[in-house]
Every structure is written in C-alpha cells, then in structure tokens.
C-alpha cells in the first residue's frame, strides 16, 4: 500500500481564500518562489506589463497563513537583476514569517554575467544571512560538496526526488516527471498505474 504526501510549488499570485482552504484541508505542503523583497523581486518577477508581483505573492502568503497553511519553504532564483539587492533584511522578513528553508539557485535560463567566484561568494553570503536567522539556505549547488562528506554528516535538507526516489512531480498538463528540474516525462496521470509499475 502506498502512502502519499502532497506538495505544490506555486508563485502564490492566484491564491484565493477558497484555494487556501482547499490546500489546508488536504494538508498540501505549499512551497513558493520569492526573489527578494519588493525592490529585488520586482526587478525580475513581473507581469508582461512590467508591473511587479511582490504584493500579490505576499497576499497569497497571507491567505495561506490565515488558512493555517503558512509558507515554511521557498526558493530564490539569483539573476543579474536581484543578486546585489538581496541582503540580511530579506532574511529578517523570512524569519519573521516563520520560513525555515530557502533554496537559492543561480538562473539557468539566463545565466548570470558574473565570474563563478562572484556567484559562489554570493551563495555563501546568503547562506550566512540565513544561518544567522535560523534559516537553512541550500540548493543543488551544495550537492557535490555534500556527496563528498561521510554519510553521517550529509545535509539532506534539500532532497530532490531524483536523488531520493521517493517522489514524483506532476505538471499542470498531467505529465509526470522525476523532479521539477527534469522535463523528461515518465508518463501521465491518466496512465499512473503504468508509471508505478515501470522501472
């Protein structure tokens, strides 16, 4: 018999009271993305019109919190537009809202126009900001280092489904992938039994 735990990754901009209640009723873990405080986030996460999304995202967070499903985990994408705008005040904001885990990843679609050493320095600076406030800052960039440690010292806080083999990712289309970083479909919800039976 299989036991399921559900999570969803949403930008929270379309959360309504009804959707927040539904997610809480079904105990769905909600993770989201926020790329800094208003100035940093709105420099990179905008509507087609150019209008920022920070206020809408936080309104969604507030609705989830009122439904007793507060955000505890989020991801940040580092871009040329926000990398210099994220500082300790962002992590003060997250800590005040009860966030405990923050994954930080450099943008893979539009790579940063920085030297790798500068990106590494930024990652460790953000990690220190989080650590000072009790927030775990991690990401896929940490995996190679973690893999070199003895198994008793590995950090498994950010465990991708592809590494653990204990989860699947379902896209809005119904396609099933091994994790959110993979675009290769394993099948679809309509053929879920064949996905479970496959290698």
N, C-alpha and C positions, 0 to 999 in steps of 0.2 A: 504494500500500500504506500502511495506517495503522499507526502505532506508538503503543502505549498505555503510559501510566504510571498506576498506580492509587494512590489515596489514600482514606482513610476518616476520618471525623470521628466520634469516639465519646467517651462520658464515661468510658470505661475501667473502669467498675464491674463489667462482666461478662467481663473478660479472664481467660482461663484459660491454663495452660501450653500446651495444645493450640492454642488460638486465637492465642496469641502466636507459636508456632512456625509456624503456617499463614501469618500475616501476614509473618513474616520470610522464609519460603521463597519467597513470591510477591512479595517486595520491595515491599510495600504501605506507602506513607508514612502514618503514623498521626498525626493531629492530634487534639487534645482540648481540653476546657474545664476551667478551674480558676479559681474566683473568689476567689483569695487563699489565705493559709494557713488552718489549720483554723478559727480563730475567724471569719474573714471568709467563707470558702467555706460553712461550715456554718450561717451566718446566712441564706443564700439558697438553697443547693442541698441539699435534704433529701428524705428518703423521705416518703411520706404520713404516716407516724407522727411525723414531725418530727425523726427521727434524721439526723444529718449524714452526708455522703458523702465527706468528705476522705480518711479512712483507706482506703476502698475504691478511690477513684481512684488514690491513690499505690500501693496494692498492685498495681493494673493496670499502672501505670508500671514498677514493679519487675520484673514478669513480662516486659514488653516489653523492658526493658533486658537481662535475662538471656538473652533470645532474640536479642539483638543488633539490636533494633529500637527504640532509645530515643526518647523524645519529644524533639523538637527545636523544635516549633512548637505554640503553644497559643493559645486565645482566652480573654479575660476579659470578662464582662458586668458593667458597673457598675450597681448598684442602690442604693436608699436604705439597704439593709441592709449593704452592704460598702464603699461608696465611701470612708468615713472610716477603714476598717480595713486598707486596703492601703497598705503603706509599703515602705521600702527592704529590709526583712527578707524580704519576698516575693520581690523580685528577687535577693537573695542566694541564696535557696533555688533559684530557677530557674537561676541561673548555675552553682551547684554541681552541678546535674543536667544541665548541657550544653544548656539551652534557648537558642536563638539568636534566635527571633522570637516576639513576643507581640502579638496583635491585641487591642485594647481597644475595646469598643463600649458606649455607653450603652444600657440596656434600652429596646427599642422597644415591648414589650408592656405594661410598666408603667413609663411614663416617670418619670424622676427628678423629685422635687418640689423642684427647685433652680433658681436663676436660671441661664440659659445661661452667663453669665460664670463662675459657680462650676464648672460642668461642664467648660468649656474649661480653667480653671485646674487642675482635677484631671487632665485628659488630659495636659496639658503637664508636670505634676508627675510622673506615672507614666512619661512618655516620658523625662524626665531621669533617673529612677531606673534605667530600663533602659539608657540611654546610658552611664551611669557604670559599668555592669557588662558592657558589650559585647552587650547585648540590644537588638534593633531593636523598638521599640514603635510600632505603626502601627494603622491601621483605616480604615474607609470615610470617616470624618470628615476624613482627610488628603487625599482625592482632589481636592476642589475647589481646594485650595491647590496641589497638585502639578500640576494641569492648567494653572495659570497660569504655571508655570515653563517656560523653554525646554526642549525635549525632551531635551537632553543632561544636564539637571540633575534630571529627574524621578526620583522614587523608585518603582520598580516592584516593591518587595519584596512588597507585598501586592497581587497582581493577580487580581482576581475574574474568573472565567470569562466573565462577561457583557462585561467590558471587553476581554479578550484574544481571545475567540472560539476558544480552543484547548482547551476542556474542557467536560465535561457533569457534571451532578450526578445521581446515581441514588438515589432514596429507597428505604427498605426495602420499600415496596409495589411497586417496579419502575418507578414513574413517573420520567421523565427531565425535569429542569428545566435551565435555562441556568446557574444557580448556586444555592448554598444559601440565598440571600436571596430567591429567587423561588419562588412557589407555583404559577405558571402552567406546567402540563405541556406539554412539546413532543411527548410520546409516551410509549411504554413500552419496556422491554427486549424484550418479545415482538415489537414492531414496530421493532426497532432499525435495520434497513436503510432503512425509510421515513423515520426521523429523520435519518439520514445524508444521504439524498437530498433532504431538504426545504430550503427557503430559510432 
